[in-house]
Amino acid sequence: MVDFIVFMVLFLGGFYLFGISHSLPTGQGLAFTAGILLVSLALAWVMRQRGSATKRSDNWNQNNK
């Protein structure tokens, strides 16, 4: 559950930065770039977690110990 909350905060925060970047008086590029990085980090976070829809026990060569 914590992983999902972290994913949603990063993912939606990135989209929020996308949205406000066009209305900022300065720093539009910085806000847009930060949005891209947050969305990318959120997707990487989800893809690195153990288990998936495929029900594989060894996801991304992570040994269950």
N, C-alpha and C positions, 0 to 999 in steps of 0.2 A: 504494500500500500504506500509506503514511503517513497519507493521508486517512482510510482505513478504520480505522486504529488510533485516530486522534484522535476519529472518530465514536463508536467503541465505548467508549472511555474516558469521553467526555462522556455518552453515552446510558446506559450501565450505572451510571455514578456518580450520575446523576440518579435512577435507579430505586432505587439503594442509599439515597440520602437520603430518598426517599419511604418506604422500608421502616423506617428507623430513627427517623423523625420521631415516630412514635406512642409509642415507648418512651423517649424522652428526658425527663428530669425538667423541664428548662427549654429554651426555644428551639424548641419543636415547630414553630411557625409559620415561623420563620426557616429551619429545615432543609427543611421542605416547600416553601417558596417557592424556595429554592436548587435543590431537585430539579426543580421546574417550569422554572426558568431554564436549567438544564443540559440537560434533554431538549429544550427549545425551541432552544437554541443548537446542539445536535447535529443536529437536523433541518434547521435553517437552513444549517449547514455542508455537509450533504450536498446540499441543493437548489441551492446556489450553485456547486458544482464543475462544471468543464467536462465536457461529454459526459454522456450518460445512456443509459437503455435505449432511447430513441427514436433514437439514433445521429445526432442533429442536430449539425451542426458549429458553429452559432451558438446556443449555449444561453444564455438570459437576456441576449441581445444582447451577449455578450462576444465581441469579434472575436479570432480566432486570429491572433496576430502573432508 
